[in-house]
Amino acid sequence: MADYLLFATERYGLPILQPLADALHAGGHRVHALLAAGAAGLALPAPVRAVDVRGAARLRPRAVFSASNEVPTFVAGAKVQLFHGFNVEKRADEQGHFRVRGLFDLYCTQGPATTAPFQALAARLGHFAVVQTGWPKLDPLFRDDGGAAAALRAQAGERPVVMFASTFTERLSAAPHLLPGIAAEIARGDRYWLLTLHPKCPPALFQRYRALAGPNAAFVEPEQLVTAQRAADVLLADTTSVVSEFVVQHKPVVTFRNRAPKPHMLDFDDPARLPEMLAHAFDPGPALRAAIVAYAGAIHPYRDGRSSERVIEATGALLDGRLGTLARKPLSALWRAWQIRRELGYWGV
């Protein structure tokens, strides 16, 4: 039995960490959680034990699993990057998904599309290892969820189900532009809607979307995101990583002004075309279906619900020396490590 620490700085990190916590507990390990910044005040259910910053430092865990771009380097143990989303190309590679900050020892990648670039970076930089494991957050998509998705879908009756999700990035968000069209679709009532927004979206926008809930729609909190994805037939979104999460199920997605539209998306830029695009998604042709399956295989080929177990195995391989010897972290990482100490308020006291 060993101690492990889970780390998140945003609310959306909790659904990433929960399946990993379950797998660690199943292996007989003790699991602790340090939830800071935007995740402060939240908790993962028992038997995960909440710790503060000083408690995390005293813990000396075997590994720290992070669902953030950062990790407290002053805590003992291997530092493992789980990622807080898929690569949706919001930014240039070196400033986005493939930015290496020098904080992590192991990157657990989601699929071939991201594994190869990180392996190339690891070969050049030498101070971290890369193992393709799949993403723990998606484990519940392919496991028995105790009827949670079925219960959410039951509210639709016999109607098809549409899920709407939007990023918080203002220039990329569909939420303000599509609100009238979504409201009209919900009022018509021929489909049932599951509505959700990124936790960082403006409170006023949350209020307007929550107000659409009723007999034809429900508002879904971030912790229910995976359950909603299982329950829905089609996703309407923008440049959010929920698009990739949904496609892994081989289901159609409609995107509004996606920053990097691809063949598996039904992308459009005129809000008036929303009914047309939804109709297309509910009747996808062979070419679209093939594109969806191909993209899903590139970003996350695992459909066994066991990515958490692969993360644990990869971490063990790192700690046992089976992934080779890592070079020293770059000097630039010292500055970021100091900033993290400052943000978390830890100075060794």
BALOBA-1460 file (C-alpha; in Angstrom, 3 decimals):
// residues 349
<rec num="1" residu="m" x="0.000" y="0.000" z="0.000"/>
<rec num="2" residu="a" x="1.285" y="3.466" z="-0.954"/>
<rec num="3" residu="d" x="0.152" y="7.074" z="-0.730"/>
<rec num="4" residu="y" x="-0.747" y="8.996" z="-3.885"/>
<rec num="5" residu="l" x="-1.756" y="12.637" z="-4.327"/>
<rec num="6" residu="l" x="-4.279" y="14.005" z="-6.818"/>
<rec num="7" residu="f" x="-3.979" y="17.678" z="-7.810"/>
<rec num="8" residu="a" x="-6.416" y="20.026" z="-9.570"/>
<rec num="9" residu="t" x="-6.827" y="23.780" z="-9.857"/>
<rec num="10" residu="e" x="-10.233" y="23.883" z="-11.583"/>
<rec num="11" residu="r" x="-13.609" y="22.291" z="-10.984"/>
<rec num="12" residu="y" x="-13.415" y="20.387" z="-14.259"/>
<rec num="13" residu="g" x="-10.368" y="18.531" z="-12.943"/>
<rec num="14" residu="l" x="-12.450" y="16.447" z="-10.549"/>
<rec num="15" residu="p" x="-14.070" y="14.183" z="-13.178"/>
<rec num="16" residu="i" x="-10.565" y="13.523" z="-14.558"/>
<rec num="17" residu="l" x="-9.218" y="12.467" z="-11.175"/>
<rec num="18" residu="q" x="-12.178" y="10.474" z="-9.866"/>
<rec num="19" residu="p" x="-11.725" y="7.368" z="-12.081"/>
<rec num="20" residu="l" x="-8.027" y="7.321" z="-11.182"/>
<rec num="21" residu="a" x="-8.891" y="7.564" z="-7.478"/>
<rec num="22" residu="d" x="-11.232" y="4.599" z="-7.888"/>
<rec num="23" residu="a" x="-8.527" y="2.537" z="-9.604"/>
<rec num="24" residu="l" x="-5.943" y="3.408" z="-6.940"/>
<rec num="25" residu="h" x="-8.346" y="2.423" z="-4.170"/>
<rec num="26" residu="a" x="-9.112" y="-0.831" z="-5.968"/>
<rec num="27" residu="g" x="-5.357" y="-1.503" z="-5.893"/>
<rec num="28" residu="g" x="-5.293" y="-1.046" z="-2.125"/>
<rec num="29" residu="h" x="-3.610" y="2.371" z="-2.086"/>
<rec num="30" residu="r" x="-4.321" y="5.474" z="-0.007"/>
<rec num="31" residu="v" x="-5.449" y="8.448" z="-2.092"/>
<rec num="32" residu="h" x="-5.279" y="12.099" z="-1.093"/>
<rec num="33" residu="a" x="-6.404" y="15.225" z="-2.953"/>
<rec num="34" residu="l" x="-5.040" y="18.761" z="-2.988"/>
<rec num="35" residu="l" x="-7.619" y="20.989" z="-4.664"/>
<rec num="36" residu="a" x="-6.500" y="24.589" z="-5.109"/>
<rec num="37" residu="a" x="-7.397" y="27.834" z="-6.893"/>
<rec num="38" residu="g" x="-10.618" y="27.278" z="-8.872"/>
<rec num="39" residu="a" x="-11.102" y="23.855" z="-7.277"/>
<rec num="40" residu="a" x="-10.585" y="25.090" z="-3.710"/>
<rec num="41" residu="g" x="-13.459" y="24.209" z="-1.403"/>
<rec num="42" residu="l" x="-14.492" y="21.228" z="-3.522"/>
<rec num="43" residu="a" x="-13.874" y="17.596" z="-2.626"/>
<rec num="44" residu="l" x="-13.646" y="14.137" z="-4.107"/>
<rec num="45" residu="p" x="-15.839" y="11.625" z="-2.254"/>
<rec num="46" residu="a" x="-14.472" y="9.371" z="0.471"/>
<rec num="47" residu="p" x="-12.301" y="7.430" z="0.835"/>
<rec num="48" residu="v" x="-10.218" y="10.134" z="-0.900"/>
<rec num="49" residu="r" x="-8.702" y="12.240" z="1.870"/>
<rec num="50" residu="a" x="-8.548" y="16.001" z="1.439"/>
<rec num="51" residu="v" x="-5.241" y="17.639" z="2.374"/>
<rec num="52" residu="d" x="-4.065" y="21.225" z="2.449"/>
<rec num="53" residu="v" x="-0.750" y="22.393" z="0.999"/>
<rec num="54" residu="r" x="1.253" y="21.637" z="4.149"/>
<rec num="55" residu="g" x="-0.429" y="18.254" z="4.484"/>
<rec num="56" residu="a" x="0.506" y="17.441" z="0.893"/>
<rec num="57" residu="a" x="4.137" y="18.368" z="1.550"/>
<rec num="58" residu="r" x="4.243" y="16.202" z="4.700"/>
<rec num="59" residu="l" x="2.593" y="13.293" z="2.919"/>
<rec num="60" residu="r" x="5.555" y="12.341" z="0.712"/>
<rec num="61" residu="p" x="3.392" y="10.472" z="-1.830"/>
<rec num="62" residu="r" x="4.773" y="7.974" z="-4.302"/>
<rec num="63" residu="a" x="3.396" y="10.117" z="-7.145"/>
<rec num="64" residu="v" x="1.397" y="13.280" z="-7.780"/>
<rec num="65" residu="f" x="-1.204" y="13.068" z="-10.559"/>
<rec num="66" residu="s" x="-2.131" y="16.466" z="-11.995"/>
<rec num="67" residu="a" x="-5.216" y="17.448" z="-13.980"/>
<rec num="68" residu="s" x="-3.703" y="20.918" z="-14.393"/>
<rec num="69" residu="n" x="-0.937" y="22.502" z="-16.433"/>
<rec num="70" residu="e" x="0.952" y="22.788" z="-13.156"/>
<rec num="71" residu="v" x="1.988" y="20.603" z="-10.246"/>
<rec num="72" residu="p" x="3.441" y="21.459" z="-6.817"/>
<rec num="73" residu="t" x="7.071" y="20.500" z="-7.317"/>
<rec num="74" residu="f" x="7.811" y="20.835" z="-3.590"/>
<rec num="75" residu="v" x="5.722" y="17.713" z="-2.926"/>
<rec num="76" residu="a" x="7.676" y="14.439" z="-3.075"/>
<rec num="77" residu="g" x="7.027" y="11.752" z="-5.659"/>
<rec num="78" residu="a" x="6.908" y="11.437" z="-9.425"/>
<rec num="79" residu="k" x="5.010" y="14.256" z="-11.127"/>
<rec num="80" residu="v" x="2.531" y="12.862" z="-13.653"/>
<rec num="81" residu="q" x="0.640" y="14.980" z="-16.211"/>
<rec num="82" residu="l" x="-2.878" y="13.723" z="-17.003"/>
<rec num="83" residu="f" x="-4.025" y="16.787" z="-19.018"/>
<rec num="84" residu="h" x="-7.211" y="18.757" z="-18.424"/>
<rec num="85" residu="g" x="-8.535" y="18.320" z="-21.955"/>
<rec num="86" residu="f" x="-7.832" y="17.240" z="-25.508"/>
<rec num="87" residu="n" x="-5.792" y="19.272" z="-27.965"/>
<rec num="88" residu="v" x="-8.413" y="21.473" z="-29.636"/>
<rec num="89" residu="e" x="-5.868" y="23.802" z="-31.255"/>
<rec num="90" residu="k" x="-6.992" y="26.979" z="-29.487"/>
<rec num="91" residu="r" x="-3.383" y="28.183" z="-29.570"/>
<rec num="92" residu="a" x="-0.134" y="27.441" z="-31.378"/>
<rec num="93" residu="d" x="1.401" y="24.132" z="-30.303"/>
<rec num="94" residu="e" x="4.252" y="25.649" z="-28.295"/>
<rec num="95" residu="q" x="1.784" y="27.806" z="-26.328"/>
<rec num="96" residu="g" x="-0.991" y="25.230" z="-26.073"/>
<rec num="97" residu="h" x="-1.274" y="21.502" z="-25.597"/>
<rec num="98" residu="f" x="2.400" y="20.786" z="-26.345"/>
<rec num="99" residu="r" x="3.900" y="23.435" z="-24.103"/>
<rec num="100" residu="v" x="6.520" y="21.835" z="-21.840"/>
<rec num="101" residu="r" x="7.083" y="23.737" z="-18.603"/>
<rec num="102" residu="g" x="9.728" y="21.459" z="-17.088"/>
<rec num="103" residu="l" x="7.527" y="20.420" z="-14.155"/>
<rec num="104" residu="f" x="6.562" y="16.846" z="-15.012"/>
<rec num="105" residu="d" x="8.418" y="13.540" z="-15.055"/>
<rec num="106" residu="l" x="5.793" y="11.604" z="-17.015"/>
<rec num="107" residu="y" x="3.219" y="12.613" z="-19.614"/>
<rec num="108" residu="c" x="0.330" y="10.127" z="-19.917"/>
<rec num="109" residu="t" x="-0.970" y="10.850" z="-23.395"/>
<rec num="110" residu="q" x="-4.455" y="10.179" z="-24.703"/>
<rec num="111" residu="g" x="-3.794" y="8.761" z="-28.159"/>
<rec num="112" residu="p" x="-1.469" y="8.671" z="-31.199"/>
<rec num="113" residu="a" x="-2.257" y="12.247" z="-32.269"/>
<rec num="114" residu="t" x="-0.612" y="13.627" z="-29.126"/>
<rec num="115" residu="t" x="1.745" y="10.788" z="-28.250"/>
<rec num="116" residu="a" x="4.038" y="11.246" z="-31.245"/>
<rec num="117" residu="p" x="4.615" y="15.008" z="-30.724"/>
<rec num="118" residu="f" x="5.327" y="14.505" z="-27.017"/>
<rec num="119" residu="q" x="7.691" y="11.623" z="-27.764"/>
<rec num="120" residu="a" x="9.589" y="13.893" z="-30.157"/>
<rec num="121" residu="l" x="9.829" y="16.540" z="-27.433"/>
<rec num="122" residu="a" x="10.975" y="13.953" z="-24.892"/>
<rec num="123" residu="a" x="13.704" y="12.716" z="-27.249"/>
<rec num="124" residu="r" x="14.969" y="16.272" z="-27.678"/>
<rec num="125" residu="l" x="14.651" y="17.517" z="-24.090"/>
<rec num="126" residu="g" x="15.273" y="14.330" z="-22.149"/>
<rec num="127" residu="h" x="13.771" y="15.391" z="-18.805"/>
<rec num="128" residu="f" x="10.438" y="13.557" z="-19.025"/>
<rec num="129" residu="a" x="9.020" y="10.262" z="-20.262"/>
<rec num="130" residu="v" x="5.919" y="9.661" z="-22.367"/>
<rec num="131" residu="v" x="3.509" y="6.724" z="-22.213"/>
<rec num="132" residu="q" x="0.254" y="6.469" z="-24.151"/>
<rec num="133" residu="t" x="-2.390" y="5.410" z="-21.631"/>
<rec num="134" residu="g" x="-5.677" y="6.982" z="-22.649"/>
<rec num="135" residu="w" x="-7.462" y="9.533" z="-20.458"/>
<rec num="136" residu="p" x="-8.914" y="8.565" z="-17.065"/>
<rec num="137" residu="k" x="-11.818" y="10.988" z="-17.480"/>
<rec num="138" residu="l" x="-13.244" y="8.853" z="-20.270"/>
<rec num="139" residu="d" x="-13.194" y="5.566" z="-18.359"/>
<rec num="140" residu="p" x="-16.827" y="6.030" z="-17.250"/>
<rec num="141" residu="l" x="-17.900" y="6.386" z="-20.898"/>
<rec num="142" residu="f" x="-17.128" y="2.710" z="-21.389"/>
<rec num="143" residu="r" x="-18.002" y="1.250" z="-17.998"/>
<rec num="144" residu="d" x="-21.229" y="0.524" z="-16.151"/>
<rec num="145" residu="d" x="-22.298" y="3.868" z="-14.664"/>
<rec num="146" residu="g" x="-24.990" y="2.434" z="-12.430"/>
<rec num="147" residu="g" x="-27.765" y="3.718" z="-14.670"/>
<rec num="148" residu="a" x="-26.806" y="7.407" z="-14.344"/>
<rec num="149" residu="a" x="-26.879" y="8.113" z="-18.099"/>
<rec num="150" residu="a" x="-30.092" y="6.149" z="-18.538"/>
<rec num="151" residu="a" x="-31.719" y="8.161" z="-15.756"/>
<rec num="152" residu="l" x="-30.675" y="11.429" z="-17.384"/>
<rec num="153" residu="r" x="-31.975" y="10.251" z="-20.741"/>
<rec num="154" residu="a" x="-35.238" y="9.034" z="-19.254"/>
<rec num="155" residu="q" x="-36.348" y="12.656" z="-18.935"/>
<rec num="156" residu="a" x="-36.433" y="12.813" z="-22.743"/>
<rec num="157" residu="g" x="-39.003" y="10.064" z="-23.059"/>
<rec num="158" residu="e" x="-38.795" y="8.772" z="-26.627"/>
<rec num="159" residu="r" x="-37.249" y="11.967" z="-27.997"/>
<rec num="160" residu="p" x="-33.695" y="12.205" z="-29.380"/>
<rec num="161" residu="v" x="-31.222" y="14.020" z="-27.116"/>
<rec num="162" residu="v" x="-28.947" y="16.949" z="-28.007"/>
<rec num="163" residu="m" x="-26.163" y="18.112" z="-25.717"/>
<rec num="164" residu="f" x="-24.847" y="21.676" z="-25.873"/>
<rec num="165" residu="a" x="-21.409" y="22.589" z="-24.473"/>
<rec num="166" residu="s" x="-19.352" y="25.751" z="-24.889"/>
<rec num="167" residu="t" x="-15.866" y="26.982" z="-24.123"/>
<rec num="168" residu="f" x="-15.261" y="30.002" z="-21.900"/>
<rec num="169" residu="t" x="-12.871" y="31.678" z="-24.386"/>
<rec num="170" residu="e" x="-14.924" y="34.690" z="-25.486"/>
<rec num="171" residu="r" x="-13.738" y="34.834" z="-29.088"/>
<rec num="172" residu="l" x="-14.472" y="31.113" z="-29.567"/>
<rec num="173" residu="s" x="-17.628" y="30.666" z="-27.498"/>
<rec num="174" residu="a" x="-20.850" y="29.710" z="-29.280"/>
<rec num="175" residu="a" x="-23.007" y="30.321" z="-26.208"/>
<rec num="176" residu="p" x="-23.862" y="34.011" z="-26.803"/>
<rec num="177" residu="h" x="-24.465" y="33.536" z="-30.532"/>
<rec num="178" residu="l" x="-26.594" y="30.393" z="-30.422"/>
<rec num="179" residu="l" x="-28.750" y="31.197" z="-27.398"/>
<rec num="180" residu="p" x="-31.787" y="32.411" z="-29.408"/>
<rec num="181" residu="g" x="-31.616" y="29.454" z="-31.770"/>
<rec num="182" residu="i" x="-31.221" y="26.942" z="-28.940"/>
<rec num="183" residu="a" x="-34.105" y="28.554" z="-27.072"/>
<rec num="184" residu="a" x="-36.300" y="28.192" z="-30.162"/>
<rec num="185" residu="e" x="-35.287" y="24.530" z="-30.582"/>
<rec num="186" residu="i" x="-36.067" y="23.819" z="-26.935"/>
<rec num="187" residu="a" x="-39.446" y="25.554" z="-27.174"/>
<rec num="188" residu="r" x="-40.391" y="23.381" z="-30.151"/>
<rec num="189" residu="g" x="-39.914" y="20.324" z="-27.966"/>
<rec num="190" residu="d" x="-39.284" y="17.630" z="-30.574"/>
<rec num="191" residu="r" x="-35.851" y="16.970" z="-29.071"/>
<rec num="192" residu="y" x="-34.619" y="16.985" z="-25.484"/>
<rec num="193" residu="w" x="-31.607" y="19.155" z="-24.585"/>
<rec num="194" residu="l" x="-28.804" y="18.774" z="-22.055"/>
<rec num="195" residu="l" x="-27.140" y="22.152" z="-21.541"/>
<rec num="196" residu="t" x="-23.755" y="22.857" z="-19.959"/>
<rec num="197" residu="l" x="-21.159" y="25.621" z="-19.948"/>
<rec num="198" residu="h" x="-17.518" y="25.809" z="-19.009"/>
<rec num="199" residu="p" x="-17.218" y="26.817" z="-15.330"/>
<rec num="200" residu="k" x="-15.346" y="29.988" z="-16.344"/>
<rec num="201" residu="c" x="-18.180" y="31.326" z="-18.508"/>
<rec num="202" residu="p" x="-19.732" y="34.615" z="-17.275"/>
<rec num="203" residu="p" x="-22.372" y="34.218" z="-14.517"/>
<rec num="204" residu="a" x="-24.939" y="36.113" z="-16.608"/>
<rec num="205" residu="l" x="-24.580" y="33.527" z="-19.370"/>
<rec num="206" residu="f" x="-25.068" y="30.730" z="-16.847"/>
<rec num="207" residu="q" x="-28.301" y="32.388" z="-15.690"/>
<rec num="208" residu="r" x="-29.676" y="32.615" z="-19.206"/>
<rec num="209" residu="y" x="-28.934" y="28.979" z="-20.011"/>
<rec num="210" residu="r" x="-30.194" y="27.718" z="-16.658"/>
<rec num="211" residu="a" x="-33.448" y="29.551" z="-17.372"/>
<rec num="212" residu="l" x="-34.002" y="27.282" z="-20.416"/>
<rec num="213" residu="a" x="-34.375" y="24.209" z="-18.190"/>
<rec num="214" residu="g" x="-37.845" y="22.721" z="-18.085"/>
<rec num="215" residu="p" x="-39.834" y="19.903" z="-19.699"/>
<rec num="216" residu="n" x="-37.661" y="20.007" z="-22.824"/>
<rec num="217" residu="a" x="-34.219" y="20.681" z="-21.347"/>
<rec num="218" residu="a" x="-32.002" y="20.191" z="-18.308"/>
<rec num="219" residu="f" x="-28.913" y="22.097" z="-17.196"/>
<rec num="220" residu="v" x="-25.969" y="19.829" z="-16.433"/>
<rec num="221" residu="e" x="-23.211" y="20.660" z="-13.951"/>
<rec num="222" residu="p" x="-19.537" y="19.967" z="-14.831"/>
<rec num="223" residu="e" x="-19.435" y="16.881" z="-12.600"/>
<rec num="224" residu="q" x="-22.207" y="15.353" z="-14.761"/>
<rec num="225" residu="l" x="-20.438" y="16.007" z="-18.035"/>
<rec num="226" residu="v" x="-19.461" y="12.422" z="-18.854"/>
<rec num="227" residu="t" x="-22.904" y="11.164" z="-17.863"/>
<rec num="228" residu="a" x="-24.472" y="13.717" z="-20.205"/>
<rec num="229" residu="q" x="-22.167" y="12.650" z="-23.034"/>
<rec num="230" residu="r" x="-23.309" y="9.060" z="-22.609"/>
<rec num="231" residu="a" x="-26.941" y="10.130" z="-22.575"/>
<rec num="232" residu="a" x="-26.855" y="12.367" z="-25.675"/>
<rec num="233" residu="d" x="-27.132" y="11.342" z="-29.334"/>
<rec num="234" residu="v" x="-25.605" y="14.503" z="-30.838"/>
<rec num="235" residu="l" x="-23.380" y="17.285" z="-29.516"/>
<rec num="236" residu="l" x="-23.613" y="20.970" z="-30.404"/>
<rec num="237" residu="a" x="-20.473" y="22.887" z="-29.407"/>
<rec num="238" residu="d" x="-17.657" y="25.200" z="-30.557"/>
<rec num="239" residu="t" x="-13.889" y="24.885" z="-29.936"/>
<rec num="240" residu="t" x="-14.270" y="23.094" z="-26.623"/>
<rec num="241" residu="s" x="-12.461" y="19.830" z="-25.903"/>
<rec num="242" residu="v" x="-15.873" y="18.308" z="-25.157"/>
<rec num="243" residu="v" x="-16.078" y="17.838" z="-28.937"/>
<rec num="244" residu="s" x="-13.233" y="15.327" z="-28.829"/>
<rec num="245" residu="e" x="-14.592" y="13.622" z="-25.722"/>
<rec num="246" residu="f" x="-17.946" y="13.144" z="-27.426"/>
<rec num="247" residu="v" x="-16.507" y="11.909" z="-30.729"/>
<rec num="248" residu="v" x="-14.652" y="9.116" z="-28.920"/>
<rec num="249" residu="q" x="-18.083" y="7.487" z="-28.566"/>
<rec num="250" residu="h" x="-18.447" y="7.553" z="-32.386"/>
<rec num="251" residu="k" x="-21.315" y="10.059" z="-32.153"/>
<rec num="252" residu="p" x="-21.851" y="13.105" z="-34.444"/>
<rec num="253" residu="v" x="-20.861" y="16.647" z="-33.451"/>
<rec num="254" residu="v" x="-22.040" y="20.003" z="-34.789"/>
<rec num="255" residu="t" x="-19.570" y="22.852" z="-34.212"/>
<rec num="256" residu="f" x="-20.073" y="26.599" z="-34.451"/>
<rec num="257" residu="r" x="-17.077" y="28.499" z="-35.863"/>
<rec num="258" residu="n" x="-14.577" y="25.905" z="-34.695"/>
<rec num="259" residu="r" x="-11.041" y="27.270" z="-34.777"/>
<rec num="260" residu="a" x="-9.740" y="24.229" z="-36.656"/>
<rec num="261" residu="p" x="-12.689" y="22.425" z="-38.310"/>
<rec num="262" residu="k" x="-12.063" y="18.857" z="-39.416"/>
<rec num="263" residu="p" x="-13.920" y="16.256" z="-41.519"/>
<rec num="264" residu="h" x="-15.547" y="14.637" z="-38.485"/>
<rec num="265" residu="m" x="-17.260" y="17.941" z="-37.548"/>
<rec num="266" residu="l" x="-20.343" y="19.551" z="-39.041"/>
<rec num="267" residu="d" x="-19.080" y="23.115" z="-38.761"/>
<rec num="268" residu="f" x="-21.142" y="26.232" z="-39.533"/>
<rec num="269" residu="d" x="-20.840" y="29.985" z="-38.990"/>
<rec num="270" residu="d" x="-24.397" y="31.329" z="-39.452"/>
<rec num="271" residu="p" x="-26.665" y="30.833" z="-36.401"/>
<rec num="272" residu="a" x="-29.680" y="30.648" z="-38.742"/>
<rec num="273" residu="r" x="-28.372" y="27.304" z="-40.039"/>
<rec num="274" residu="l" x="-28.683" y="25.591" z="-36.655"/>
<rec num="275" residu="p" x="-31.844" y="23.559" z="-37.507"/>
<rec num="276" residu="e" x="-30.285" y="22.378" z="-40.774"/>
<rec num="277" residu="m" x="-27.040" y="21.301" z="-39.088"/>
<rec num="278" residu="l" x="-28.835" y="19.409" z="-36.337"/>
<rec num="279" residu="a" x="-30.929" y="17.576" z="-38.935"/>
<rec num="280" residu="h" x="-27.729" y="16.546" z="-40.716"/>
<rec num="281" residu="a" x="-26.181" y="15.291" z="-37.467"/>
<rec num="282" residu="f" x="-29.182" y="13.105" z="-36.728"/>
<rec num="283" residu="d" x="-28.905" y="11.549" z="-40.189"/>
<rec num="284" residu="p" x="-25.138" y="11.184" z="-40.793"/>
<rec num="285" residu="g" x="-23.943" y="9.658" z="-44.032"/>
<rec num="286" residu="p" x="-21.237" y="6.977" z="-44.431"/>
<rec num="287" residu="a" x="-18.452" y="9.503" z="-45.091"/>
<rec num="288" residu="l" x="-19.179" y="11.415" z="-41.892"/>
<rec num="289" residu="r" x="-19.415" y="8.230" z="-39.858"/>
<rec num="290" residu="a" x="-16.059" y="7.050" z="-41.229"/>
<rec num="291" residu="a" x="-14.440" y="10.406" z="-40.421"/>
<rec num="292" residu="i" x="-15.747" y="10.239" z="-36.847"/>
<rec num="293" residu="v" x="-14.371" y="6.743" z="-36.299"/>
<rec num="294" residu="a" x="-10.976" y="7.669" z="-37.797"/>
<rec num="295" residu="y" x="-10.607" y="10.768" z="-35.643"/>
<rec num="296" residu="a" x="-11.643" y="8.918" z="-32.500"/>
<rec num="297" residu="g" x="-8.978" y="6.315" z="-33.163"/>
<rec num="298" residu="a" x="-6.319" y="8.996" z="-33.538"/>
<rec num="299" residu="i" x="-7.085" y="10.902" z="-30.354"/>
<rec num="300" residu="h" x="-8.236" y="8.110" z="-28.007"/>
<rec num="301" residu="p" x="-8.303" y="4.546" z="-29.336"/>
<rec num="302" residu="y" x="-9.190" y="2.973" z="-25.983"/>
<rec num="303" residu="r" x="-12.761" y="1.820" z="-25.447"/>
<rec num="304" residu="d" x="-12.185" y="-0.531" z="-22.518"/>
<rec num="305" residu="g" x="-12.588" y="1.960" z="-19.665"/>
<rec num="306" residu="r" x="-9.179" y="1.085" z="-18.229"/>
<rec num="307" residu="s" x="-7.057" y="4.167" z="-18.922"/>
<rec num="308" residu="s" x="-6.691" y="4.791" z="-15.182"/>
<rec num="309" residu="e" x="-5.107" y="1.390" z="-14.739"/>
<rec num="310" residu="r" x="-2.693" y="2.126" z="-17.582"/>
<rec num="311" residu="v" x="-1.732" y="5.427" z="-15.921"/>
<rec num="312" residu="i" x="-0.949" y="3.584" z="-12.688"/>
<rec num="313" residu="e" x="1.085" y="0.977" z="-14.575"/>
<rec num="314" residu="a" x="3.047" y="3.655" z="-16.471"/>
<rec num="315" residu="t" x="3.780" y="5.485" z="-13.218"/>
<rec num="316" residu="g" x="5.077" y="2.267" z="-11.700"/>
<rec num="317" residu="a" x="7.313" y="1.736" z="-14.717"/>
<rec num="318" residu="l" x="8.720" y="5.252" z="-14.299"/>
<rec num="319" residu="l" x="9.404" y="4.759" z="-10.597"/>
<rec num="320" residu="d" x="10.985" y="1.352" z="-11.191"/>
<rec num="321" residu="g" x="13.384" y="2.802" z="-13.768"/>
<rec num="322" residu="r" x="11.858" y="0.914" z="-16.682"/>
<rec num="323" residu="l" x="11.376" y="4.136" z="-18.668"/>
<rec num="324" residu="g" x="15.049" y="5.077" z="-18.529"/>
<rec num="325" residu="t" x="16.951" y="7.796" z="-16.730"/>
<rec num="326" residu="l" x="15.637" y="11.337" z="-17.011"/>
<rec num="327" residu="a" x="17.823" y="14.390" z="-17.519"/>
<rec num="328" residu="r" x="17.741" y="17.245" z="-15.030"/>
<rec num="329" residu="k" x="14.887" y="19.704" z="-15.328"/>
<rec num="330" residu="p" x="15.683" y="22.994" z="-17.123"/>
<rec num="331" residu="l" x="16.626" y="26.060" z="-15.091"/>
<rec num="332" residu="s" x="13.501" y="27.810" z="-16.385"/>
<rec num="333" residu="a" x="11.432" y="25.368" z="-14.338"/>
<rec num="334" residu="l" x="12.849" y="26.833" z="-11.109"/>
<rec num="335" residu="w" x="11.080" y="30.137" z="-11.756"/>
<rec num="336" residu="r" x="7.748" y="28.438" z="-12.432"/>
<rec num="337" residu="a" x="8.203" y="26.247" z="-9.355"/>
<rec num="338" residu="w" x="8.729" y="29.396" z="-7.270"/>
<rec num="339" residu="q" x="5.563" y="30.924" z="-8.740"/>
<rec num="340" residu="i" x="3.587" y="27.808" z="-7.829"/>
<rec num="341" residu="r" x="4.869" y="28.018" z="-4.248"/>
<rec num="342" residu="r" x="3.737" y="31.631" z="-4.122"/>
<rec num="343" residu="e" x="0.310" y="30.841" z="-5.580"/>
<rec num="344" residu="l" x="-0.225" y="27.995" z="-3.124"/>
<rec num="345" residu="g" x="1.247" y="29.912" z="-0.203"/>
<rec num="346" residu="y" x="3.851" y="27.309" z="0.737"/>
<rec num="347" residu="w" x="7.326" y="28.280" z="1.968"/>
<rec num="348" residu="g" x="8.299" y="25.144" z="3.834"/>
<rec num="349" residu="v" x="6.563" y="26.078" z="7.083"/>
